[in-house]
């Protein structure tokens, strides 16, 4: 199960229930804002993810959790390395 603050990757950006448009992009990384208990058919958990620059006009819909997978730790290590400060170079005369 997902938890708040977790990075997830969208694996299903198809139309929503009843053909509702979905503002998700397959392959994009999102951050979980909220996890909602089953309510659609009693067995599907939902997640509420950040908009990643999309304009939801203040509305953040809950999506079925099966539309996402956790971002693997190996994938995160690339981002963590990019955030590390560059080593200081010493001048040699």
Phi, psi and omega in degrees: 000155181274164176223157181301134180092350182286143175273133179228157178248134177287128178244355181213106178249024179292174181299151180281184179302134180072015179081010179301142178293146180244130179260061176234157176232123179302134179090346179282150178264133179234161176250131180288124177264329184201147174244127182250142180292164180303136176210336182292300179234016177086354182227002181249121175283152178242158174228147176247120185245161179292164187277345180048048177086353178282151180264098177270001184046050176082357181251120178246100184288156172273134177247153175301136182299332181288358174280354185229161169226153178297145173284125183295147181300327179297324179293322180293330183297329178297317179291320180297320179295322180294334181275346180294140177294147179293143178295143180286136179265139178260140179279139174243135183260000000 
